[in-house]
Amino acid sequence: MAHNDLILAAAESHTWEGVNPWAVGVITLLILLGLLGALVAFGAGREHS
């Protein structure tokens, strides 16, 4: 029975859930768009081979 009490106490405790997933997604999107923009800017001045 002691294990059940421990599990219930752990399940009911309020812990910090970490970083907001929306913030991670927005930051990742901005980084990828920035890299895409750099790739296009770098490739715009080169001739095709």
ABEGO torsion letter per residue (X at the ends): XAAAAAAAAAAABBBBAEBBAAAAAAAAAAAAAAAAAAAAAAAAABBBX
